[in-house]
Amino acid sequence: MRRAKRALPPVAVVLVLALGVPLAGCGSESGARGDGVSAGKEKGVDMQEAAEQSDAMLDAVLKGIDPDVQWAHGPTTTRACGVTRRRTVMTVVSPERRQTFLDRAENFWRKNGYRIKAVNKDEKFPAVYAVTRSGFGVSVSFRGKGQAFLEADSPCVKESKVADPTTEPNGPAYKDVYPLPRPNVRSDFWSGKGQ
């Protein structure tokens, strides 16, 4: 008697996308990722340099989203051989405008040579995941209460200390506040109803 194959439950698919895609930039200890893309260790990049590159990528995509949104730094985390930088959007982005927000980030990345790895069109928690030629993973996702989060994950790099980001947020810094407040800034465009 043959057993019927079961499909993964939707929760498992979401977990794979949420956990697997952002970590896809991590390579082996040699720095090679197996797809011909050179990662940080081969180039001598350390965690601080990777964090600075991540900051530049996040700052650039935020500048590419028009009209501007208010944002604050999220926590920086390090792992065995990489670093993650985060930006938390403090502007209220209405459900009707979330896809527009994601589209602007995705278009910015495409224009700048990033490869789009995945697009989650979920109504409640949509997201876009991309990767750079140098192996950095970047994402924009909407999570609880519709708050937008931007993340940049480095490929495997040399271990080092990592300083706080130097870019000043365009609103309150919320230094030493975690978790950050929910979105609390209104925008005529982003907080409004779509057409």
Backbone as a chain_set.jsonl record, in Angstrom:
{"seq": "MRRAKRALPPVAVVLVLALGVPLAGCGSESGARGDGVSAGKEKGVDMQEAAEQSDAMLDAVLKGIDPDVQWAHGPTTTRACGVTRRRTVMTVVSPERRQTFLDRAENFWRKNGYRIKAVNKDEKFPAVYAVTRSGFGVSVSFRGKGQAFLEADSPCVKESKVADPTTEPNGPAYKDVYPLPRPNVRSDFWSGKGQ", "coords": {"N": [[0.842, -1.179, 0.0], [0.634, 2.149, -0.936], [1.749, 5.171, 0.487], [0.217, 8.284, 0.726], [1.687, 11.303, -0.405], [2.339, 14.079, 1.613], [1.711, 17.506, 1.482], [3.694, 20.312, 2.484], [2.61, 22.074, 5.356], [1.091, 25.374, 5.257], [2.26, 27.024, 7.236], [4.808, 25.944, 7.578], [5.971, 26.494, 5.107], [6.043, 29.297, 5.188], [7.796, 29.616, 7.35], [10.15, 28.49, 6.28], [10.674, 30.321, 4.212], [10.909, 32.693, 5.724], [12.99, 32.158, 7.534], [14.94, 30.772, 6.096], [15.607, 32.147, 3.641], [16.761, 34.742, 4.409], [19.148, 33.794, 5.557], [20.484, 32.7, 3.498], [22.666, 33.958, 2.393], [24.888, 33.262, 3.868], [27.972, 31.736, 3.706], [30.392, 29.089, 3.205], [33.141, 28.27, 5.437], [35.366, 28.935, 3.939], [34.545, 31.058, 2.527], [33.394, 30.747, 0.099], [30.414, 30.422, -1.737], [29.422, 28.526, -3.338], [28.158, 29.112, -5.711], [29.71, 30.394, -7.486], [29.96, 33.016, -6.771], [31.964, 35.234, -5.154], [32.593, 35.515, -1.732], [32.881, 37.372, 1.404], [35.208, 36.466, 3.071], [37.268, 35.647, 1.341], [38.034, 38.042, 0.233], [39.058, 39.412, 2.334], [37.397, 40.904, 3.958], [36.107, 42.215, 6.977], [33.831, 41.901, 9.838], [33.101, 44.518, 10.663], [33.574, 46.062, 8.336], [31.775, 44.78, 6.645], [29.404, 45.423, 7.974], [29.362, 48.189, 7.555], [29.094, 48.231, 4.762], [26.573, 47.046, 4.597], [25.059, 49.015, 5.913], [25.309, 51.098, 4.036], [23.91, 49.998, 1.875], [21.303, 49.749, 2.95], [20.756, 52.428, 3.59], [20.79, 53.512, 1.019], [18.595, 52.242, -0.306], [16.51, 53.192, 1.249], [16.66, 55.909, 0.625], [15.874, 55.686, -1.967], [13.183, 55.24, -1.858], [10.275, 56.892, -2.415], [7.566, 58.961, -1.558], [9.707, 60.05, 1.204], [10.205, 58.0, 4.129], [9.975, 57.836, 7.698], [12.518, 56.505, 9.735], [14.25, 54.26, 12.003], [17.213, 52.925, 13.583], [17.42, 49.434, 13.782], [18.228, 46.543, 15.832], [21.656, 45.465, 15.702], [23.035, 42.403, 14.762], [25.326, 39.695, 15.236], [26.661, 36.705, 13.845], [28.079, 33.402, 13.528], [29.845, 33.9, 11.338], [29.094, 36.295, 10.168], [27.206, 39.407, 9.797], [24.287, 41.293, 10.651], [22.433, 44.093, 9.745], [19.848, 46.426, 10.559], [16.897, 48.329, 9.725], [14.136, 50.064, 10.956], [10.971, 50.979, 10.01], [9.248, 53.846, 10.874], [7.132, 55.209, 9.955], [3.674, 55.076, 9.37], [2.462, 52.686, 7.242], [-0.095, 52.162, 5.207], [-2.321, 49.323, 4.667], [-3.129, 49.391, 2.005], [-1.029, 50.627, 0.733], [1.227, 49.102, 1.053], [2.15, 47.236, -0.89], [3.012, 48.972, -2.867], [5.151, 50.199, -1.539], [6.892, 47.984, -1.254], [7.276, 47.427, -3.982], [8.717, 49.687, -4.791], [11.116, 49.39, -3.398], [11.96, 46.93, -4.505], [12.186, 47.637, -7.245], [14.252, 49.536, -7.048], [16.355, 47.879, -6.209], [16.555, 46.098, -8.421], [17.324, 47.913, -10.463], [19.848, 48.483, -9.571], [21.353, 46.22, -9.898], [20.873, 44.066, -8.174], [19.827, 40.728, -7.42], [16.618, 39.432, -7.415], [15.466, 37.256, -5.051], [13.195, 36.171, -3.839], [9.679, 36.769, -3.585], [7.165, 37.567, -1.44], [3.845, 37.559, -1.522], [1.918, 37.719, 0.413], [-1.029, 38.919, 1.959], [-1.078, 40.021, 4.551], [1.563, 39.886, 5.595], [3.614, 40.794, 3.597], [6.668, 40.566, 1.6], [9.968, 41.212, 0.236], [12.857, 39.702, -1.036], [16.287, 39.95, -1.729], [19.525, 39.613, -3.344], [22.926, 40.637, -3.456], [25.613, 40.963, -5.877], [27.921, 40.498, -4.488], [27.145, 38.825, -2.492], [25.584, 39.696, -0.322], [22.581, 39.531, 1.491], [19.473, 41.104, 1.22], [16.468, 42.56, 2.49], [13.011, 43.57, 2.552], [10.335, 43.682, 4.676], [6.995, 43.305, 5.884], [5.646, 43.232, 9.083], [4.301, 42.543, 12.326], [1.505, 44.585, 13.174], [1.703, 45.882, 10.788], [4.204, 47.023, 10.41], [7.117, 48.087, 8.688], [10.198, 46.55, 7.923], [13.647, 46.665, 7.206], [16.406, 44.744, 6.226], [19.852, 43.8, 6.107], [21.982, 41.229, 5.391], [25.207, 40.031, 5.823], [27.558, 38.195, 3.75], [29.657, 35.371, 4.627], [32.24, 36.524, 6.651], [35.382, 37.813, 7.989], [35.828, 37.535, 11.508], [35.222, 40.223, 13.733], [35.093, 43.119, 15.898], [32.057, 45.023, 16.017], [30.945, 48.189, 15.389], [28.409, 50.59, 16.359], [25.951, 51.765, 13.964], [26.748, 54.619, 11.916], [25.184, 56.357, 10.487], [22.751, 58.816, 10.881], [19.439, 58.427, 12.035], [16.394, 59.558, 10.433], [14.592, 60.584, 12.197], [13.456, 60.226, 15.606], [16.068, 58.662, 17.528], [15.82, 56.528, 19.285], [17.679, 55.32, 21.015], [19.031, 52.634, 22.769], [16.508, 51.564, 23.179], [14.445, 48.875, 23.074], [11.981, 46.503, 22.446], [11.531, 48.535, 19.474], [9.144, 51.245, 19.187], [5.833, 50.829, 17.758], [4.818, 51.774, 14.381], [4.423, 55.288, 14.217], [4.253, 57.657, 12.88], [2.594, 59.78, 10.719], [1.843, 59.889, 7.234], [0.874, 61.677, 4.396], [0.841, 60.34, 1.964], [1.895, 57.577, 2.356], [0.414, 56.646, 4.568], [-2.149, 56.838, 3.73], [-5.131, 55.888, 1.871], [-4.976, 53.659, -0.877], [-5.251, 54.019, -4.483]], "CA": [[0.0, 0.0, 0.0], [1.425, 3.378, -1.029], [1.333, 6.281, 1.335], [0.053, 9.549, 0.008], [2.631, 12.338, -0.011], [1.685, 15.248, 2.202], [2.334, 18.804, 1.207], [4.044, 21.057, 3.692], [1.565, 23.015, 5.772], [1.464, 26.762, 4.945], [3.13, 27.585, 8.272], [6.165, 25.475, 7.303], [6.452, 27.244, 3.94], [6.357, 30.646, 5.664], [9.011, 29.528, 8.164], [11.29, 28.278, 5.382], [10.968, 31.601, 3.569], [11.311, 33.704, 6.703], [14.271, 31.822, 8.155], [15.919, 30.273, 5.133], [16.049, 33.124, 2.645], [17.733, 35.7, 4.932], [20.405, 33.157, 5.878], [21.062, 32.125, 2.294], [23.917, 34.621, 2.065], [26.004, 32.707, 4.622], [28.724, 30.772, 2.915], [31.227, 28.167, 3.946], [34.25, 28.924, 6.119], [36.319, 29.45, 2.956], [33.974, 32.249, 1.929], [32.742, 30.417, -1.163], [29.015, 30.08, -1.528], [29.048, 27.402, -4.18], [27.516, 29.522, -6.958], [30.653, 31.202, -8.241], [30.012, 34.373, -6.236], [32.956, 35.336, -4.1], [32.072, 36.142, -0.517], [33.768, 38.237, 2.149], [36.471, 35.993, 3.629], [38.292, 35.624, 0.315], [38.445, 39.41, -0.042], [39.61, 39.984, 3.539], [36.421, 41.794, 4.597], [35.751, 41.811, 8.325], [32.447, 42.187, 10.211], [32.87, 45.963, 10.672], [33.467, 46.503, 6.945], [30.507, 44.243, 6.136], [28.335, 46.227, 8.58], [29.355, 49.476, 6.849], [28.497, 47.989, 3.444], [25.143, 46.827, 4.835], [24.479, 50.331, 6.183], [25.23, 51.841, 2.774], [22.823, 49.416, 1.077], [20.021, 50.108, 3.56], [20.577, 53.872, 3.41], [20.492, 53.778, -0.394], [17.228, 51.846, -0.656], [15.592, 54.131, 1.915], [16.664, 57.141, -0.177], [15.186, 55.375, -3.213], [11.734, 55.148, -1.62], [9.726, 58.248, -2.483], [8.128, 59.934, -0.637], [10.497, 59.544, 2.324], [9.581, 57.462, 5.343], [10.816, 57.996, 8.871], [13.053, 55.205, 10.147], [15.197, 54.205, 13.112], [18.061, 51.736, 13.539], [17.056, 48.243, 14.524], [19.412, 45.955, 16.444], [22.69, 44.798, 14.911], [23.369, 41.093, 15.313], [26.408, 38.96, 14.584], [26.551, 35.26, 13.933], [29.389, 32.751, 13.437], [30.755, 34.538, 10.386], [28.422, 37.372, 9.447], [26.578, 40.476, 10.563], [23.015, 41.774, 10.113], [22.018, 45.444, 10.117], [18.399, 46.571, 10.388], [16.223, 49.615, 9.808], [12.727, 49.9, 11.276], [10.212, 52.116, 9.488], [8.366, 54.41, 11.899], [5.985, 55.782, 9.254], [2.552, 54.159, 9.178], [2.226, 52.339, 5.837], [-1.419, 51.538, 5.197], [-2.373, 48.069, 3.899], [-3.289, 49.695, 0.578], [0.235, 51.167, 0.205], [2.355, 48.205, 1.327], [2.709, 46.677, -2.118], [3.738, 50.072, -3.518], [6.403, 50.319, -0.794], [7.735, 46.857, -1.658], [7.62, 47.595, -5.395], [9.759, 50.72, -4.911], [12.372, 48.768, -2.96], [12.339, 45.931, -5.503], [12.648, 48.338, -8.448], [15.557, 50.11, -6.734], [17.343, 46.801, -6.225], [16.745, 45.635, -9.8], [18.098, 48.933, -11.18], [21.21, 48.499, -9.061], [22.011, 44.945, -10.142], [20.58, 43.023, -7.2], [18.979, 39.654, -7.937], [15.465, 39.174, -6.538], [15.43, 35.831, -4.708], [11.839, 35.736, -3.507], [8.672, 37.791, -3.316], [6.053, 37.011, -0.691], [2.682, 38.418, -1.792], [0.941, 37.563, 1.479], [-1.739, 40.179, 2.223], [-0.774, 40.557, 5.874], [3.007, 39.974, 5.828], [4.351, 40.711, 2.329], [8.11, 40.798, 1.712], [10.817, 41.028, -0.943], [14.201, 39.283, -0.658], [17.213, 40.101, -2.849], [20.925, 39.329, -3.045], [23.867, 41.399, -4.263], [26.645, 40.147, -6.529], [28.945, 40.155, -3.497], [26.606, 37.849, -1.558], [24.78, 40.254, 0.766], [21.147, 39.349, 1.375], [18.714, 42.264, 1.694], [15.028, 42.304, 2.469], [12.009, 44.47, 3.125], [9.191, 42.856, 5.048], [5.995, 43.869, 6.782], [5.385, 42.294, 10.176], [3.225, 42.906, 13.239], [0.886, 45.916, 13.083], [2.022, 46.468, 9.495], [5.466, 47.772, 10.441], [8.09, 47.668, 7.684], [11.56, 46.317, 8.392], [14.66, 46.426, 6.195], [17.548, 44.032, 6.786], [20.952, 43.423, 5.224], [22.788, 40.156, 5.972], [26.466, 39.884, 5.102], [28.042, 36.829, 3.557], [30.633, 34.984, 5.631], [33.359, 37.454, 6.699], [36.273, 37.611, 9.131], [35.279, 38.014, 12.771], [35.774, 41.461, 14.294], [34.111, 43.903, 16.641], [31.177, 45.8, 15.144], [30.493, 49.434, 16.006], [27.061, 51.033, 16.013], [25.88, 52.494, 12.694], [27.055, 56.05, 12.032], [24.124, 57.13, 9.842], [21.727, 59.308, 11.798], [18.075, 58.211, 11.545], [15.718, 60.822, 10.085], [13.6, 60.821, 13.242], [14.04, 59.863, 16.901], [17.049, 57.579, 17.453], [15.396, 55.417, 20.154], [18.89, 54.671, 21.499], [18.848, 51.699, 23.889], [15.101, 51.184, 23.305], [14.11, 47.662, 22.341], [11.72, 46.707, 21.023], [11.155, 49.879, 19.047], [7.689, 51.439, 19.146], [5.136, 50.577, 16.493], [4.817, 52.984, 13.553], [3.655, 56.353, 14.858], [4.39, 58.871, 12.072], [1.605, 59.767, 9.624], [2.272, 60.423, 5.939], [-0.286, 61.835, 3.507], [0.879, 59.285, 0.941], [2.067, 56.199, 2.843], [-0.605, 56.262, 5.544], [-3.453, 57.005, 3.106], [-5.739, 54.807, 1.109], [-4.525, 53.575, -2.267], [-6.285, 54.271, -5.505]], "C": [[0.886, 1.24, 0.0], [0.862, 4.444, -0.127], [1.223, 7.53, 0.477], [1.086, 10.551, 0.529], [1.858, 13.529, 0.515], [2.447, 16.5, 1.819], [2.672, 19.461, 2.535], [2.897, 21.978, 4.076], [2.032, 24.446, 5.494], [2.399, 27.386, 5.966], [4.577, 27.181, 8.006], [6.768, 26.237, 6.126], [6.854, 28.651, 4.365], [7.639, 30.629, 6.488], [10.246, 29.327, 7.306], [11.665, 29.59, 4.711], [11.512, 32.614, 4.558], [12.692, 33.42, 7.279], [15.338, 31.44, 7.139], [16.454, 31.314, 4.188], [17.027, 34.13, 3.226], [19.096, 35.083, 5.243], [21.111, 32.601, 4.65], [22.376, 32.772, 1.908], [25.104, 34.048, 2.819], [26.688, 31.652, 3.785], [29.477, 29.815, 3.814], [32.351, 28.935, 4.619], [35.252, 29.494, 5.13], [35.824, 30.729, 2.322], [33.281, 31.957, 0.622], [31.321, 29.991, -0.887], [28.57, 28.957, -2.432], [28.377, 27.812, -5.467], [28.422, 30.427, -7.778], [30.755, 32.637, -7.755], [30.984, 34.377, -5.077], [32.353, 36.041, -2.898], [33.211, 36.782, 0.256], [35.112, 37.695, 2.572], [37.578, 35.98, 2.595], [38.834, 37.019, 0.04], [39.025, 40.09, 1.194], [38.684, 40.955, 4.256], [36.142, 41.289, 6.004], [34.319, 42.257, 8.643], [32.151, 43.688, 10.208], [32.707, 46.495, 9.246], [32.157, 46.013, 6.32], [29.33, 45.036, 6.694], [28.227, 47.579, 7.876], [28.766, 49.333, 5.442], [26.987, 47.779, 3.575], [24.437, 48.151, 5.089], [24.295, 51.115, 4.893], [24.09, 51.316, 1.9], [21.459, 49.817, 1.629], [19.734, 51.598, 3.401], [20.167, 54.186, 1.979], [19.058, 53.4, -0.755], [16.215, 52.765, 0.025], [15.531, 55.461, 1.165], [15.921, 56.936, -1.495], [13.683, 55.244, -3.072], [11.186, 56.558, -1.499], [8.206, 58.174, -2.411], [8.847, 59.258, 0.527], [9.619, 58.952, 3.416], [10.525, 57.719, 6.506], [11.255, 56.616, 9.336], [13.986, 55.373, 11.345], [16.042, 52.945, 12.945], [17.424, 50.621, 14.352], [18.328, 47.665, 15.123], [20.372, 45.38, 15.403], [22.957, 43.459, 15.563], [24.537, 40.502, 14.538], [26.135, 37.477, 14.762], [27.946, 34.682, 13.694], [30.338, 33.479, 12.479], [30.083, 35.667, 9.613], [27.765, 38.362, 10.387], [25.284, 40.888, 9.867], [22.748, 43.166, 10.661], [20.543, 45.573, 9.785], [17.983, 48.031, 10.446], [14.744, 49.312, 10.051], [11.991, 51.15, 10.827], [9.205, 52.556, 10.54], [7.143, 55.097, 11.279], [4.909, 54.709, 9.116], [2.371, 53.947, 7.676], [0.918, 51.559, 5.807], [-1.389, 50.237, 4.39], [-2.456, 48.322, 2.391], [-1.981, 50.173, -0.057], [1.416, 50.208, 0.371], [2.969, 47.629, 0.064], [3.49, 47.739, -2.887], [5.1, 50.25, -2.864], [7.376, 49.216, -1.224], [8.188, 46.995, -3.109], [8.742, 48.613, -5.567], [11.107, 50.181, -4.466], [12.861, 47.771, -4.012], [12.865, 46.599, -6.771], [14.021, 48.966, -8.229], [16.634, 49.026, -6.816], [17.6, 46.293, -7.629], [17.604, 46.615, -10.599], [19.56, 48.943, -10.776], [21.89, 47.13, -9.097], [21.809, 43.867, -9.096], [19.707, 41.97, -7.883], [17.857, 39.419, -6.94], [15.374, 37.667, -6.322], [14.017, 35.333, -4.466], [10.96, 36.951, -3.272], [7.525, 37.088, -2.617], [4.881, 37.974, -0.851], [1.585, 38.269, -0.741], [0.286, 38.913, 1.784], [-1.324, 40.824, 3.529], [0.724, 40.804, 6.083], [3.797, 39.861, 4.519], [5.832, 41.042, 2.53], [8.78, 40.629, 0.353], [12.221, 40.72, -0.434], [15.091, 39.371, -1.891], [18.622, 39.761, -2.38], [21.802, 40.154, -3.985], [24.864, 40.445, -4.926], [27.719, 39.711, -5.533], [28.403, 39.264, -2.373], [25.847, 38.388, -0.369], [23.306, 39.967, 0.482], [20.446, 40.571, 1.934], [17.23, 41.947, 1.601], [14.255, 43.49, 3.003], [10.825, 43.585, 3.442], [8.262, 43.645, 5.956], [5.668, 42.808, 7.811], [4.263, 42.833, 11.047], [2.804, 44.361, 13.152], [1.28, 46.635, 11.794], [3.306, 47.266, 9.465], [6.439, 47.188, 9.423], [9.48, 47.583, 8.308], [12.464, 46.073, 7.2], [15.846, 45.764, 6.876], [18.583, 43.795, 5.703], [21.824, 42.431, 5.973], [24.057, 40.008, 5.155], [26.709, 38.422, 4.759], [29.041, 36.521, 4.67], [31.854, 35.902, 5.529], [34.23, 37.142, 7.92], [35.655, 38.215, 10.389], [35.995, 39.289, 13.212], [34.7, 42.106, 15.156], [33.298, 44.713, 15.642], [30.658, 47.008, 15.918], [29.045, 49.715, 15.61], [27.077, 51.746, 14.663], [26.159, 53.984, 12.92], [25.994, 56.924, 11.371], [23.096, 57.545, 10.884], [20.344, 58.985, 11.23], [17.409, 59.558, 11.262], [14.543, 61.119, 11.014], [14.251, 60.486, 14.571], [14.958, 58.644, 16.779], [16.631, 56.345, 18.264], [16.601, 54.637, 20.67], [18.57, 53.865, 22.762], [17.383, 51.36, 24.155], [14.876, 49.942, 22.446], [13.025, 46.927, 23.101], [11.343, 48.159, 20.725], [9.638, 50.015, 19.057], [7.116, 51.029, 17.783], [5.143, 51.86, 15.669], [3.915, 54.058, 14.165], [3.737, 57.682, 14.11], [3.427, 58.761, 10.896], [2.201, 60.424, 8.39], [1.026, 60.544, 5.064], [-0.323, 60.715, 2.481], [0.871, 57.898, 1.572], [0.973, 55.75, 3.797], [-2.014, 56.335, 4.959], [-3.944, 55.775, 2.4], [-5.205, 54.831, -0.311], [-5.645, 53.848, -3.23], [-6.384, 53.128, -6.455]], "O": [[1.782, 1.37, 0.834], [-0.352, 4.596, 0.003], [2.056, 7.778, -0.395], [1.331, 10.643, 1.732], [0.851, 13.938, -0.063], [3.677, 16.532, 1.837], [2.039, 19.209, 3.56], [2.28, 22.595, 3.209], [3.234, 24.711, 5.494], [3.25, 28.199, 5.603], [5.483, 27.993, 8.188], [7.949, 26.585, 6.15], [7.899, 29.147, 3.943], [8.478, 31.518, 6.348], [11.286, 29.929, 7.571], [12.844, 29.938, 4.646], [12.476, 33.32, 4.259], [13.479, 34.344, 7.488], [16.513, 31.759, 7.319], [17.661, 31.36, 3.952], [18.06, 34.375, 2.602], [20.105, 35.786, 5.198], [22.223, 32.083, 4.757], [23.142, 32.175, 1.152], [26.243, 34.323, 2.443], [26.036, 30.773, 3.222], [29.235, 29.739, 5.019], [32.497, 30.136, 4.392], [35.936, 30.463, 5.459], [36.587, 31.422, 1.649], [32.63, 32.845, 0.072], [31.052, 29.282, 0.082], [27.443, 28.477, -2.306], [28.043, 26.941, -6.271], [27.955, 31.144, -8.663], [31.562, 33.404, -8.279], [30.837, 33.606, -4.129], [31.675, 37.058, -3.045], [34.364, 36.745, -0.174], [36.104, 38.412, 2.444], [38.726, 36.274, 2.929], [39.993, 37.158, -0.351], [39.446, 41.244, 1.109], [39.141, 41.749, 5.078], [35.961, 40.09, 6.214], [33.672, 42.909, 7.824], [31.066, 44.097, 9.796], [31.804, 47.288, 8.979], [31.511, 46.738, 5.564], [28.364, 45.296, 5.978], [27.123, 48.062, 7.627], [28.028, 50.205, 4.984], [26.215, 48.279, 2.757], [23.355, 48.397, 4.557], [23.248, 51.727, 4.677], [23.386, 52.097, 1.259], [20.562, 50.182, 0.87], [18.602, 51.988, 3.112], [19.298, 55.027, 1.748], [18.376, 54.161, -1.442], [15.178, 53.083, -0.556], [14.467, 56.074, 1.079], [15.399, 57.889, -2.074], [12.977, 55.146, -4.076], [11.571, 57.319, -0.611], [7.605, 57.388, -3.144], [8.641, 58.078, 0.809], [8.466, 59.34, 3.602], [11.739, 57.809, 6.319], [10.466, 55.672, 9.334], [14.444, 56.473, 11.653], [15.64, 52.01, 12.253], [16.949, 50.838, 15.467], [19.404, 48.235, 14.944], [19.952, 44.876, 14.361], [23.091, 43.379, 16.784], [24.716, 40.769, 13.35], [25.465, 37.058, 15.706], [28.914, 35.442, 13.664], [31.516, 33.651, 12.791], [30.489, 35.957, 8.488], [27.764, 38.186, 11.605], [25.191, 40.84, 8.64], [22.822, 43.402, 11.867], [20.039, 44.931, 8.864], [18.612, 48.854, 11.111], [14.175, 48.415, 9.428], [12.349, 52.26, 11.222], [8.413, 51.754, 11.035], [6.232, 55.515, 11.993], [5.209, 53.562, 8.782], [2.155, 54.901, 6.928], [0.834, 50.441, 6.316], [-0.53, 50.066, 3.525], [-1.914, 47.552, 1.598], [-1.847, 50.124, -1.28], [2.505, 50.489, -0.13], [4.193, 47.543, -0.041], [4.519, 47.436, -3.491], [6.1, 50.432, -3.558], [8.54, 49.486, -1.521], [9.342, 46.716, -3.432], [9.626, 48.422, -6.402], [12.131, 50.478, -5.083], [14.039, 47.768, -4.367], [13.883, 46.171, -7.315], [14.865, 48.934, -9.124], [17.69, 49.231, -7.415], [18.754, 46.075, -8.0], [18.506, 46.201, -11.328], [20.418, 49.364, -11.552], [22.886, 46.909, -8.408], [22.503, 42.85, -9.12], [18.947, 42.277, -8.802], [18.112, 39.229, -5.751], [15.225, 36.899, -7.272], [13.673, 34.211, -4.839], [11.417, 38.004, -2.828], [6.973, 36.12, -3.141], [4.937, 39.098, -0.353], [0.441, 38.655, -0.984], [0.971, 39.933, 1.857], [-1.226, 42.048, 3.61], [1.111, 41.811, 6.676], [4.573, 38.92, 4.354], [6.206, 41.706, 3.497], [8.24, 39.994, -0.553], [12.721, 41.38, 0.477], [14.706, 38.925, -2.972], [18.882, 39.636, -1.183], [21.47, 40.346, -5.154], [24.943, 39.268, -4.573], [28.352, 38.671, -5.715], [29.117, 38.979, -1.412], [25.489, 37.618, 0.523], [22.843, 40.142, -0.645], [20.792, 41.032, 3.021], [16.795, 41.171, 0.751], [14.758, 44.296, 3.786], [10.359, 42.828, 2.592], [8.69, 44.532, 6.696], [5.444, 41.644, 7.479], [3.365, 43.512, 10.549], [3.643, 45.258, 13.067], [1.199, 47.861, 11.717], [3.487, 48.107, 8.585], [6.578, 45.971, 9.301], [9.876, 48.429, 9.109], [12.09, 45.349, 6.277], [16.248, 46.166, 7.968], [18.247, 43.612, 4.533], [22.343, 42.732, 7.048], [24.0, 39.876, 3.933], [26.149, 37.522, 5.386], [29.24, 37.343, 5.565], [32.436, 36.045, 4.454], [33.87, 36.325, 8.766], [35.035, 39.277, 10.338], [37.212, 39.413, 13.081], [33.543, 41.687, 15.144], [33.779, 45.049, 14.56], [30.018, 46.869, 16.961], [28.528, 49.146, 14.648], [28.112, 52.278, 14.261], [25.846, 54.533, 13.976], [25.913, 58.116, 11.667], [22.629, 56.722, 11.671], [20.097, 59.245, 10.052], [17.827, 60.583, 11.801], [13.611, 61.831, 10.639], [15.478, 60.46, 14.664], [14.671, 57.712, 16.027], [17.053, 55.232, 17.95], [16.546, 53.41, 20.753], [17.927, 54.356, 23.69], [17.048, 50.913, 25.252], [15.095, 49.967, 21.235], [13.151, 46.746, 24.312], [10.899, 48.9, 21.602], [8.923, 49.019, 18.948], [7.843, 50.906, 16.797], [5.443, 52.929, 16.201], [2.79, 53.777, 14.578], [3.338, 58.719, 14.641], [3.44, 57.771, 10.165], [2.963, 61.386, 8.485], [0.217, 59.619, 4.999], [-1.393, 60.197, 2.161], [-0.059, 57.123, 1.349], [0.638, 54.565, 3.824], [-2.976, 55.938, 5.617], [-3.261, 54.752, 2.339], [-5.003, 55.901, -0.886], [-6.819, 53.902, -2.863], [-7.197, 53.161, -7.379]]}, "num_chains": 1, "name": "protein.A"}
